[in-house]
Amino acid sequence: MAQRMNLVDASATQRLLSWLLDSVPLIILAAIFMPIISSKLLQAAVDPQILGQIAGTYLLFGVLSLAYTVGIWWWEATSGKTPGQFLLKLRTTNLEGNLPGWGKVIGRRLLIAVAGIIPVAGSVLMVISNLFDANGKRQGWHDKAAGTLVLDVAAGRDPLTSGGIAGPQSFAPQEHPSSAQPESHDVDELAVDAPEGSEDVPASAGPAVIDSVPGAIRQANEEPIPAKAEVISEVKAEVPASDPVPEHADPDDELGSTRLRVEQDPVLVLHFDDGQALTIEHSALIGRNPAPAEGEQVDELISLDDPERTVSKTHLLVQSGASGLWVTDRQSANGSYLVDGQGGTRDLVPGQPQQVSPGQTVYFGERNFKVERA
């Protein structure tokens, strides 16, 4: 799935082959009509009256060539495909990953035609000009001018059928229950009734609250207590003095006690799409060149290689807490989303921590990592 989620730019060879395939019908028409026209021109030197036939033949050739050209331009504008692109599984899109439309298709195609002023070589050079693009060989000169992309949908994702460049929501039209955001609960909802005769809990203490983001368990109206500390609140029942306590009894099993225990933070590993594996023990910022905000403290800065710049400089904040891993999108340009083991997706809302369970994958730009326990 990781490969299918990525966008793959068409190579120069694919673009050239596609253009040549698109040109085959025009070459066939020329091969049929040009000998006829040339023969009639030679006859016109002897019989000028034949010039009318030459004009009619040439007009028919022009009408058929124009009809085919307009036809493939229409197909590309409305579906992102030409005959050559259909056979090679390529697609033309705008910069947002949507259908290019008439204006962009006409612009890029006219530039290829104008380059044909230099016979053959001019058009070929324009078609493969993505070789000279410093941005990962992504766009040719005509694509830069028109604002288009040419993508290989056999090797990667087709943005025309999966939500454009930003996010492939159509891979999972229905969200699985496992991908729903967990709700926070008051400890009162989880409490076990103490037996009769137990002491009352002071009302002033207030209910204990578990925060929905990592970092604290607190009493209402009190400051957070670090999540790594062990918090035990208990209500003890009176035990008759004549009943001895077993020598090796576990104090946690004492009759009439209700305890809430927070375990140590689990150690989680991020397995990136390039094979890199990183252990997250506390917090980290991920991006092309991540940097903390003013006054922000994080333990690690994780820089990723992304020549196409789909990942923001500071794209994600990752935090490991007692309840698992929490990921926050840092207002990135291309967004982030979560994919669970069944293919269900959930967008990461910028600025809001989202819990990620082991076995789930986070996609950001054209990069991703899968979360696993160490």
C-alpha positions in Angstrom: 0.0 0.0 0.0 2.9 2.4 0.7 3.9 2.4 -2.9 0.4 2.9 -4.2 -0.1 5.8 -1.9 2.9 7.7 -3.4 2.8 9.9 -6.5 5.3 8.9 -9.2 6.4 11.3 -11.9 6.6 9.9 -15.4 10.1 9.5 -16.8 11.4 11.2 -19.9 11.4 7.9 -21.8 7.7 7.4 -20.9 6.8 10.9 -22.0 8.6 10.5 -25.3 7.0 7.1 -26.0 3.6 8.5 -25.2 4.0 11.5 -27.5 5.3 9.2 -30.3 2.2 6.9 -29.9 -0.1 10.0 -30.0 1.7 11.0 -33.3 1.2 7.6 -35.0 -2.3 8.4 -36.6 -0.9 11.8 -37.9 2.1 10.0 -39.4 -0.3 7.5 -41.1 -2.4 10.2 -42.5 0.7 12.0 -43.8 1.9 8.7 -45.4 -1.4 8.4 -47.2 -2.0 11.9 -48.4 1.5 13.3 -49.0 2.3 11.0 -51.9 -1.0 11.8 -53.5 -0.5 15.5 -53.1 3.1 15.3 -54.4 2.0 13.3 -57.5 -0.8 15.8 -58.3 1.7 18.7 -58.0 3.9 17.1 -60.6 0.8 16.7 -62.9 -0.1 20.3 -62.3 3.0 21.4 -64.0 1.5 20.0 -67.2 -2.2 20.5 -66.5 -2.9 23.5 -64.3 -6.6 22.5 -64.0 -5.6 19.8 -61.6 -4.8 22.4 -58.9 -8.4 22.2 -57.7 -8.0 18.5 -57.0 -4.8 19.2 -55.1 -6.5 21.8 -52.9 -9.4 19.4 -52.1 -7.0 16.6 -51.2 -4.9 18.9 -49.0 -8.1 20.3 -47.3 -9.3 16.7 -46.5 -5.9 15.9 -45.0 -6.0 19.1 -42.9 -9.5 18.4 -41.7 -8.8 14.8 -40.6 -5.5 15.9 -38.9 -7.2 18.7 -37.0 -10.1 16.5 -36.0 -7.7 13.9 -34.5 -5.7 16.6 -32.8 -8.7 18.3 -31.2 -10.0 14.8 -30.2 -6.9 13.8 -28.2 -6.7 17.3 -26.7 -10.3 17.0 -25.5 -9.7 13.5 -24.1 -6.6 14.8 -22.2 -8.5 17.9 -20.9 -11.5 15.9 -19.6 -9.8 12.6 -18.5 -6.1 13.3 -18.2 -5.4 10.8 -20.9 -4.2 10.6 -24.5 -4.0 7.3 -26.5 -0.3 7.1 -25.7 -0.9 7.8 -22.0 -3.7 5.3 -21.8 -1.4 2.6 -23.2 1.5 3.5 -20.9 -0.7 4.2 -17.9 0.3 7.9 -17.6 -2.0 10.8 -16.5 -1.8 14.6 -17.0 -3.1 16.7 -14.1 -2.9 20.2 -12.8 -0.7 21.1 -9.8 -3.5 20.1 -7.4 -3.8 16.6 -8.9 -7.1 17.3 -10.6 -8.1 17.3 -14.3 -6.0 19.8 -16.3 -8.8 21.4 -18.3 -8.8 22.9 -21.8 -6.6 25.9 -21.1 -3.6 24.0 -19.6 -3.8 21.2 -22.3 -3.9 23.7 -25.1 -1.0 25.6 -23.6 1.3 22.6 -23.2 0.5 21.1 -26.6 1.0 24.4 -28.5 4.4 24.8 -26.9 5.4 21.3 -28.2 4.0 22.3 -31.6 5.9 25.6 -31.7 9.1 23.8 -30.7 8.6 21.8 -34.0 9.9 24.9 -35.9 13.1 22.9 -35.5 12.0 19.8 -37.3 11.6 16.7 -35.0 14.4 17.7 -32.7 12.6 20.7 -31.3 9.5 18.9 -30.3 11.4 15.9 -28.9 13.6 18.3 -26.8 10.4 20.0 -25.4 8.8 16.6 -24.5 11.8 15.3 -22.6 12.7 18.7 -21.1 11.9 17.4 -17.6 15.4 16.0 -17.7 16.6 19.5 -17.1 14.3 20.2 -14.2 16.2 20.7 -11.0 13.1 19.8 -8.9 13.5 16.0 -9.2 13.0 15.9 -13.0 9.4 16.5 -12.3 8.2 19.0 -15.0 9.2 19.8 -18.6 9.3 23.4 -19.8 5.8 23.1 -21.3 4.5 21.7 -18.0 6.0 24.5 -16.0 4.5 27.1 -18.3 1.0 25.4 -18.3 1.1 24.3 -14.6 0.7 20.6 -15.3 2.2 17.3 -14.1 2.6 14.0 -15.9 2.3 11.0 -13.5 2.9 7.3 -13.8 -0.2 5.7 -12.3 1.1 2.1 -12.8 3.9 2.7 -10.3 2.1 5.1 -8.0 -1.2 6.6 -7.0 -3.6 8.1 -9.5 -4.6 11.5 -8.0 -7.5 11.9 -10.4 -9.3 9.0 -8.7 -8.0 9.4 -5.1 -8.6 12.9 -4.0 -5.8 14.9 -5.8 -2.3 15.6 -4.5 -3.2 16.3 -0.9 -5.1 13.2 0.3 -6.5 9.9 -1.1 -9.7 9.8 0.8 -11.3 7.5 -1.8 -9.1 4.6 -0.7 -11.4 4.1 2.3 -14.8 5.8 1.8 -16.1 4.5 5.1 -14.1 5.1 8.3 -13.5 1.9 10.3 -14.4 2.0 14.0 -10.8 1.3 14.9 -9.7 4.6 13.3 -12.1 6.7 15.3 -10.5 9.2 17.8 -10.5 7.8 21.3 -12.7 9.6 23.8 -11.5 10.8 27.2 -13.2 9.3 30.3 -13.5 10.4 33.9 -12.2 8.0 36.4 -15.7 8.0 38.0 -16.9 6.0 34.9 -14.2 3.3 35.6 -14.6 3.1 39.4 -15.4 -0.1 41.2 -18.0 0.2 44.0 -16.3 -0.1 47.4 -17.9 -2.6 49.8 -20.1 -1.5 52.6 -18.4 0.0 55.6 -15.7 1.6 53.5 -14.7 5.2 54.3 -16.1 8.0 52.3 -13.9 9.7 49.8 -13.7 13.5 50.6 -16.0 15.4 48.2 -13.4 18.2 48.1 -10.9 16.0 46.3 -13.0 16.1 43.1 -13.0 13.4 40.4 -9.7 12.2 38.9 -9.6 13.0 35.2 -7.5 11.3 32.5 -6.4 13.9 29.8 -7.2 13.0 26.2 -3.7 14.0 25.2 -0.5 12.5 26.6 1.2 13.9 29.6 -1.0 14.0 32.7 -3.5 12.5 35.1 -5.0 15.2 37.3 -7.6 16.0 39.9 -10.2 18.4 38.7 -9.0 22.0 39.2 -5.5 20.8 39.9 -2.2 21.0 38.0 -1.3 18.0 35.8 0.8 15.2 37.4 3.4 13.8 35.0 2.1 10.6 33.3 5.1 8.5 34.3 4.4 8.8 38.0 2.3 6.1 39.6 -0.9 7.5 41.0 -2.8 5.4 43.5 -6.1 6.5 45.1 -7.7 3.9 47.4 -10.7 3.5 49.6 -10.0 1.0 52.4 -12.6 -1.1 54.1 -12.1 -1.9 57.8 -10.5 -5.3 58.3 -11.0 -7.0 61.6 -7.9 -7.3 63.7 -8.5 -11.0 64.1 -8.1 -11.6 60.4 -4.3 -11.8 59.7 -2.9 -10.5 56.4 -1.0 -13.2 54.5 2.8 -12.8 54.8 3.3 -12.5 51.1 0.1 -10.8 50.2 0.1 -8.2 47.4 -0.9 -4.9 48.8 -2.7 -4.1 45.6 -5.0 -7.1 46.3 -6.2 -5.7 49.6 -9.9 -6.1 50.0 -12.0 -3.0 49.4 -9.3 -1.0 47.5 -9.9 0.8 44.3 -6.6 1.7 42.5 -5.7 3.5 39.3 -2.2 2.7 38.0 -0.5 4.4 35.1 2.2 2.2 33.5 5.5 3.5 32.2 5.4 4.9 28.6 5.7 2.1 26.1 8.7 2.2 23.8 7.5 2.6 20.1 9.5 2.4 16.9 8.7 4.4 13.7 9.5 2.3 10.5 9.9 4.8 7.7 9.2 4.0 4.0 12.9 4.3 3.2 13.8 1.4 5.6 14.9 3.7 8.4 13.7 2.7 11.9 13.7 5.2 14.8 12.8 4.7 18.5 10.6 7.4 20.0 10.9 7.5 23.8 9.6 11.0 24.4 9.0 13.7 21.7 10.3 14.5 18.2 9.7 16.9 15.4 9.7 15.4 11.8 10.2 17.3 8.6 12.7 18.3 5.9 14.5 20.7 8.3 12.5 20.6 11.6 12.9 23.4 14.2 11.0 23.9 17.5 8.8 26.9 18.0 10.0 29.6 20.3 10.0 28.2 23.8 9.1 24.7 22.7 11.2 21.8 24.0 11.5 18.5 22.1 14.0 15.6 22.5 14.7 14.9 18.9 14.7 16.6 15.5 14.2 14.1 12.6 15.2 15.4 9.2 13.9 13.5 6.1 15.1 13.5 2.5 12.3 14.8 0.2 13.6 16.2 -3.1 10.1 17.0 -4.3 9.4 19.1 -1.2 6.1 17.5 -0.4 7.1 17.4 3.3 7.0 20.7 5.2 10.2 21.9 7.0 8.4 21.1 10.3 5.6 18.7 9.4 4.8 16.6 12.5 5.2 16.5 16.2 5.4 13.0 17.6 4.9 12.4 21.4 5.1 9.1 23.3 2.8 8.9 26.3 1.5 6.3 28.7 -1.5 5.7 26.4 0.6 5.3 23.3 1.9 7.5 20.5 0.3 10.9 19.7 1.0 12.8 16.4 0.2 16.4 15.7 0.2 18.0 12.2 2.1 21.3 12.5 0.0 23.2 9.9 1.8 21.5 7.0 1.2 22.5 3.4 0.3 19.0 2.1 -1.4 17.7 5.2 -1.2 14.3 7.0 -3.5 11.3 7.4 -3.6 8.0 9.3 -4.3 4.6 7.7 -5.2 1.6 9.9 -4.6 -2.0 9.2 -7.9 -2.5 7.4 -7.3 0.5 5.0 -9.5 3.0 6.9 -8.2 6.6 6.8 -8.5 9.5 9.1 -7.1 13.0 8.5 -4.9 14.6 11.1 -6.5 17.9 11.9 -3.7 20.6 12.1 -2.8 21.5 15.6 -4.8 18.7 17.3 -3.0 15.6 18.7 -4.3 12.3 17.3 -3.5 8.9 18.9 -1.8 6.4 16.7 -1.9 2.7 17.6 0.8 0.1 16.8 0.2 -1.3 13.3 -1.1 1.9 12.0 0.6 4.1 9.4 1.0 7.9 9.2 1.3 9.5 5.7 2.7 13.0 5.4 3.4 14.5 2.0 4.8 11.6 0.0 6.5 10.0 3.0 5.1 7.7 5.6 6.0 5.7 8.7 4.4 2.7 10.4 4.2 2.5 14.2 5.3 -0.7 16.0 6.2 -1.7 19.5 9.9 -2.1 20.2 
